[in-house]
Amino acid sequence: MDQIYSIYNQFLSYFPSNLHGIVSIALAVLIVIGVFKVIKREFIYLILLVVLLPASIPILKNVWESVSGIIKFLLSRG
């Protein structure tokens, strides 16, 4: 699992730090679209999804941190 985190962090290092949240949200949207297409098509791909799902955990954690940071920022301004 640590290897997945390090690969994801290495991927994020290619982007400026202020874009990490946007990149994570975009990847999360792509994962959701992929899941929808997989479920829509065939069941055998659902098994592959279960195998690949742990790789999406760092992406979803980063998305949650970014969204919570945005919410905290917006609430502190008001």
N, C-alpha and C positions, 0 to 999 in steps of 0.2 A: 504494500500500500504506500509506503514511503517513496518508492520509486515512481509511482504514479504522480504523487505530489511534486516531486522534483522535476519530472518531465513537464508537468503543467506550469510550474513556476518558471522553468526555462523558456517555455513557450511565451508566457506573459512578459518575460524580460525583453522580447523583441519589440514590445510596444511601450510608449511612454507611460509612466505610472498613473497619470491622470486618465488614461484610456482603459485601464485594467477592468474597471467595472463594466464599461460598455462592451469590451471584448467578451467578458464572462457572460453577460446577458445575451449577447449574440450567439455564443456557443450553447447556452441553455435553450434558446429558442430553436436552434438547429437540432438539438437533442429531442425536444418535444415534437418537432415536425417529423423527425426520423422515427420516433416511437409511433406516432400516429400512422405513418405510412406502413410501418412494419405490421402493426396490428391489423391494418386494413387489408394488407396483401395476404400473407400466409402465416400460419401458426409456427412453422419451423424457425422463422426468423425471431420469434418471440423468445425462443430458447437462447439464441445468440445475444439477444438484448440482455437477458439475465446474466449472461457471462460478462458482457461489456459494461453493465451498469456501475460496478464499482469505480470505473474510470471517470464517471461523471460526478462523483462526490466532491472532488476539489473544485470543480466548476460551479456546482450549486452552492457550495459554502462561500465562494468568492462573490457570487451573485447576491446571496443573502447579506453578506457584510456590506456590499456596495449599496443595496437598497436601504438597509438600516441606517447607513451613514447619511444617505440623502434625506431620509425621513427625519433624522436627528437634526440635520442642518436646517431643514425647512421649519421644523418646530422651534428651533432656537432663534430664528429670525423673527418669529411672530410675537 
